[in-house]
């Protein structure tokens, strides 16, 4: 996915002010250990080089459900229903970006772009239909050559040009390392909590997971457990956080892989 080293033209290179900002961004990234710190960093020093309102982070977790998607948004227009479409493992951001880069050596995708292939049109429809407005996405590949992460910046108020692409390629390794530290910290906290309590989810949440696995809706689960749909919704949101999942389907997959639920 990522080709050999390339020449950087003079119009792509950062000026002295950019280099100073870049130094601050990198130095500040090493202090990040929590999701809140990560979001504050992306909305402060990172904005000097890469202004944006929405950041989508996708991390491959090894399950058949694909990437776990995370969002960091300062836009009031980007709502849950939009993120659910972006996070869809079959029609969301990852498959659309992968279709665009297929057959190229570039890990960077701009939308709107300059090409007119059907894959570009599908990505543009996803972006424009879900309040992203525009997109600069970058894939991260591991030593095996497989894609391990995706980072997408949206609602960018500057030109999507070669200079911005060069800046993104310089920033992505530091952003990726910072976000991995966030996830590692959250796993440590979750592991410590589960060791104290002996379980990742409560007995009630385990029961709800089983009903979700059976295909029950929130209303049906609420009726069976004699509680309100709002209570079930709150339980499910807690389950998604505890299992580091962004959809009900992915939560079921995680629950089975962790032994919380038995496979069929």
N, C-alpha and C positions, 0 to 999 in steps of 0.2 A: 504493500500500500504506500509506504513512504519510500521514495526513490533515493538515489544517491545525492550527495551534496550538490548544491547549485550555486551559481554565481549570483551575487546580490548587486543590482545596479545602483547607481548613485541616487536615483529618485526614490528608491526603496529604503535606503539607509536612514536610521534615526539621526536626528540632529542632537546637539548638546543638551537641549532641554529635555528631549525625549529620553536620552540616556540617563539623565538625572532621575526622571520619573521612573524609568525601568529599574534603576538601582533601588529606589524606595519600595517599589512593588515587590521585588524579589526579597529584599530584607524583611519587609513586613510579613511576607508569606510564611516565614519560618516561625512566627509566633502563633500561628493558627492551630487550634486543637479542637474547636467546637464549631457546630453549624452556625451559631450566631456570629462567631468571629469570622468565619468564612464569608458570610453574607455582608458583614460590615466592611470587610476588605474589598470585596467586589464592588461595593457601592461607594468606596472612598478612593484609595490610591489607585486601584485598577482603572477607575473611570478616566484618569488623566491620559491614558494610552488607548483604552478601548471602552468608550462610552456606550452604555447599553442599559435597558430596563429589565430585561429578562435573561436569565442564564439557565439553560437546561443541562443537567449532568447525567449522563448514562454510564453505568458501570456494569460490566459483565460479571455475573455472580456464579456462573457455571451451571445454572439450572436450564432445563429445557424451555423455560419461559423467556430466556434471553436477558436483556439488560434491565436492571432496576433503574428507573428514571427518578430524578430529583429536580425540583425547581426552586429557583431563587428569583423572586419577582418583586419589582417596585412598581408594577403597572396594575392599576385597579381594573383594567379591562380584561386581563388574563385570568379567567375564572377556572373553577374545578373542571367544568365540562370541556374546556379547551385543553387543559393539561391531560385529561383522560384520553383525548384523541391523539395528542402528541406522544403519549406513553404507550399507545396500543402496539403490541409486539408484532402484529401482522400488517397494519396499515399506517403506523405512526412514523415518528421521525427517523428511527434507526433504519428500517427497511427502505424508506424513501431516500435517505442520504446514501446508503449502500448502493442503491440502484444507480444513482447519479455518478458515483465514483467508480463503478464497475468498468473495468477495462482501461482505467487511467492510472497514473502513478502518483496522483495527488491525494493527500489526506484532507485537503481543504475544499470546502464547498461554499459558494456564495449563492444566495437566492434573494432577489432575482439574479439569474446568471445571464450569460451571453449566448448559450446554446438553446436549441429548440427541440431537443429530443423529448419523447413522451415522459421519460423519467423526470426530466427537469420540470415539465408542466405539472406532474403529480406532486412534486415537492412544493412548487409554488402554490398550488391549490391548498395543500395542507397548511402552509405558512400563512397565507392570506385569509384562509377560512377560520383560523383559530387565534386571531389577534396578535400574531407575532410580527406582522408587517414586513419584516425582512429577516434574513438569517445569515450568519457566518458560522459554519459548523466545521469542527476539526475532529478527525478520528485519531485515536491513539492505539498503536499496535504494539504487541509484546514481542519477545524474542522469537516466538514460534511463527510470527507473521499474522497471527489472528488479531482481530479487533478486540481490544479490552475496554475501551472507553470512548465516549462521544461527548463533546462539549459544544453546545450551540448558544450563540449570543443573538439576541433579537431586539427589535426596536432600536436599532443603531442609528444615530442621527448624523453620521458622517458617511462619505462615499465608501462603497465596498470595492476597494481597488487594490492594486498590488502592494501598496505601502501598508494598508491595513492587514493584508494577508501576511506580510513579513512580520509585523508586530505580533499577530496572533501566533505564528509559528514559534516566535521567541518566548511568548508567555505561557503557552500550553504546558510545557514540562513542569513549570513551577506551580501552575494552577492544579494540574493533575496530582502532583505530590502533596499539595496542601489538602486537597479533597480526600485523598487516601488516608491522610492522618486523621481527618475528621471522622471518617468511617471506622478507622481502627480504634479511635477513642470511644466511639459509640458502642462498638462490639465489646470492648473491655468493660464498660459500664454495664451493658446488658448481661455479660457473662457473670460479673460480680453479683448483680441482682438475682440472677437465676440460681447461683450457688447458694445465696442466702435463703431464697424462698423455695428452691428445689424445682422451679418450673418457669418457663418463659411467659406462659399465659395462665390466666386463672381458670379454675374448673368451669365456670360459666362461659368464658371465652372459648374454651376447648369444645364445649357443647355447641356453641354457635358455629364454630368452624366445621364441625361435623354436619350441621344442617346446611351450611353453605355448600359443602361438598356434595350434598344430596340434591342441590339445585334449588333450594328454598329461597324465596325473596325475603326482604326485611319484614314485610307485613306478615308473611306466613310464619317466620321465625318468632315474631312478637306474639302472634296468636298462640303458637305452641308453648311458648315460655311464659305466657300470661303477663306480658309487660308491653310498654309502648314502643312503636317503631323508632322513636327518637332515642330510647335507651339502647336499642339494638344498633342503631347508627353510631352511637358513641362507643359502644363495645367494639364495633368493626374498625373504627378509626384507631382505637387503642391497639387492636390486633395488628393492623397494618404497620403501626410504628414499632411495635415490639418485634415483629418479624421482618422488619426492614423491607417491606413490600409496598408497591404502589397500586396494586389491583387485588381484588378478591381472589382471582384465579392464581395470581402469583403467591398470595398468602397460603392458599391450599397446597401449592407445590412445596413451599418452604416448610409448612407444617408436616408434610409427609417426609421430607428429607431430614427433618430434625427429630422424627419419631413421635411427634405430637398426635398425628393421625396415622392410621394404618392404610397402606396402599390398597387399591381394589384387588 
